[in-house]
Amino acid sequence: MPAAAFLRLTGLTVLATLGLVAGLNVVVDPYDLWGSPKITGLNVMKPALHTHLTDAKRRQYARLAPRSVLAGNSRVEVGIDPQSAVWSPRELPAYNFGRVRQGGVISAVAVGHRQAALAVMCRG
Protein backbone atom coordinates (compact mmCIF):
# COMPACT_ATOMS: atom_id res chain seq x y z
CA MET A 1 0.00 0.00 0.00
CA PRO A 2 1.46 3.38 -0.98
CA ALA A 3 2.27 5.78 1.88
CA ALA A 4 -0.27 8.40 0.73
CA ALA A 5 -3.10 5.88 0.67
CA PHE A 6 -2.06 4.55 4.07
CA LEU A 7 -2.01 8.05 5.59
CA ARG A 8 -5.39 8.87 4.02
CA LEU A 9 -6.92 5.65 5.36
CA THR A 10 -5.38 6.20 8.82
CA GLY A 11 -6.63 9.80 8.92
CA LEU A 12 -10.16 8.79 7.89
CA THR A 13 -10.15 6.00 10.48
CA VAL A 14 -9.09 8.40 13.24
CA LEU A 15 -11.73 10.98 12.22
CA ALA A 16 -14.45 8.33 12.02
CA THR A 17 -13.49 6.98 15.45
CA LEU A 18 -13.50 10.46 17.01
CA GLY A 19 -16.86 11.21 15.40
CA LEU A 20 -18.32 7.96 16.69
CA VAL A 21 -17.04 8.60 20.24
CA ALA A 22 -18.35 12.19 20.21
CA GLY A 23 -21.73 11.09 18.87
CA LEU A 24 -22.03 8.34 21.47
CA ASN A 25 -21.10 10.83 24.21
CA VAL A 26 -23.89 13.19 23.11
CA VAL A 27 -26.42 10.33 22.98
CA VAL A 28 -25.45 8.95 26.39
CA ASP A 29 -24.98 12.48 27.81
CA PRO A 30 -23.35 11.22 31.03
CA TYR A 31 -23.48 14.58 32.84
CA ASP A 32 -26.81 15.75 31.39
CA LEU A 33 -25.11 18.64 29.60
CA TRP A 34 -26.88 18.60 26.25
CA GLY A 35 -30.38 17.56 27.23
CA SER A 36 -30.39 14.51 24.99
CA PRO A 37 -33.66 12.54 24.94
CA LYS A 38 -33.84 9.96 27.72
CA ILE A 39 -33.79 6.36 26.49
CA THR A 40 -34.55 3.69 29.09
CA GLY A 41 -31.66 1.27 29.44
CA LEU A 42 -29.22 3.64 27.74
CA ASN A 43 -28.99 7.08 29.34
CA VAL A 44 -31.67 7.51 32.00
CA MET A 45 -29.40 6.61 34.93
CA LYS A 46 -26.45 8.91 35.46
CA PRO A 47 -24.56 7.42 38.44
CA ALA A 48 -21.51 9.74 38.26
CA LEU A 49 -23.46 12.96 37.77
CA HIS A 50 -22.85 14.04 41.38
CA THR A 51 -19.11 14.32 40.73
CA HIS A 52 -19.68 17.09 38.17
CA LEU A 53 -22.98 18.46 39.47
CA THR A 54 -22.04 22.15 39.64
CA ASP A 55 -20.81 22.17 36.04
CA ALA A 56 -23.83 20.18 34.88
CA LYS A 57 -26.22 22.55 36.67
CA ARG A 58 -24.51 25.59 35.09
CA ARG A 59 -24.86 24.11 31.61
CA GLN A 60 -28.48 23.07 32.23
CA TYR A 61 -29.24 26.55 33.53
CA ALA A 62 -27.72 28.18 30.46
CA ARG A 63 -29.61 25.82 28.14
CA LEU A 64 -32.96 26.31 29.88
CA ALA A 65 -32.67 30.11 30.42
CA PRO A 66 -35.22 30.03 33.27
CA ARG A 67 -37.34 32.91 34.47
CA SER A 68 -37.21 31.66 38.08
CA VAL A 69 -34.21 30.31 39.95
CA LEU A 70 -34.20 28.33 43.19
CA ALA A 71 -30.86 28.56 44.97
CA GLY A 72 -29.70 27.11 48.25
CA ASN A 73 -28.68 23.96 50.02
CA SER A 74 -30.10 20.44 50.01
CA ARG A 75 -33.44 21.68 51.37
CA VAL A 76 -33.96 23.53 48.12
CA GLU A 77 -32.59 20.73 45.94
CA VAL A 78 -34.82 18.07 47.47
CA GLY A 79 -37.74 20.09 48.78
CA ILE A 80 -38.78 22.51 46.03
CA ASP A 81 -40.05 21.22 42.70
CA PRO A 82 -39.38 23.59 39.79
CA GLN A 83 -42.04 21.76 37.75
CA SER A 84 -44.76 22.13 40.37
CA ALA A 85 -48.19 23.41 39.38
CA VAL A 86 -47.92 26.22 41.96
CA TRP A 87 -45.63 28.24 39.69
CA SER A 88 -47.50 30.80 37.61
CA PRO A 89 -46.94 30.75 33.84
CA ARG A 90 -45.00 34.04 34.02
CA GLU A 91 -42.52 32.41 36.45
CA LEU A 92 -41.83 29.41 34.21
CA PRO A 93 -39.55 27.81 33.38
CA ALA A 94 -38.06 27.49 36.86
CA TYR A 95 -34.70 25.90 37.60
CA ASN A 96 -33.57 24.30 40.85
CA PHE A 97 -29.96 25.33 41.42
CA GLY A 98 -29.96 23.90 44.97
CA ARG A 99 -27.01 21.79 45.95
CA VAL A 100 -26.12 19.59 48.91
CA ARG A 101 -23.61 21.27 51.27
CA GLN A 102 -23.76 24.51 49.34
CA GLY A 103 -25.34 27.73 50.48
CA GLY A 104 -27.59 30.03 48.52
CA VAL A 105 -24.85 32.60 47.98
CA ILE A 106 -22.59 30.03 46.34
CA SER A 107 -25.50 28.86 44.17
CA ALA A 108 -26.27 32.43 43.17
CA VAL A 109 -22.63 33.04 42.24
CA ALA A 110 -22.60 29.82 40.23
CA VAL A 111 -25.65 31.06 38.31
CA GLY A 112 -23.51 33.95 37.15
CA HIS A 113 -24.45 36.95 35.08
CA ARG A 114 -28.01 36.02 34.10
CA GLN A 115 -30.89 37.70 35.86
CA ALA A 116 -34.08 35.81 36.53
CA ALA A 117 -37.54 37.28 36.98
CA LEU A 118 -37.83 35.52 40.34
CA ALA A 119 -35.09 34.19 42.61
CA VAL A 120 -35.85 32.06 45.66
CA MET A 121 -32.91 31.65 48.02
CA CYS A 122 -32.97 29.49 51.14
CA ARG A 123 -30.32 29.41 53.84
CA GLY A 124 -30.08 26.92 56.57
Secondary structure as UniProt FT lines:
FT   HELIX           3..28
FT   TURN            30..31
FT   TURN            40..43
FT   TURN            47..48
FT   HELIX           49..52
FT   HELIX           53..64
FT   STRAND          68..72
FT   HELIX           74..79
FT   TURN            82..83
FT   TURN            85..86
FT   HELIX           89..91
FT   STRAND          94..96
FT   TURN            100..101
FT   HELIX           104..111
FT   TURN            112..113
FT   STRAND          118..122
//
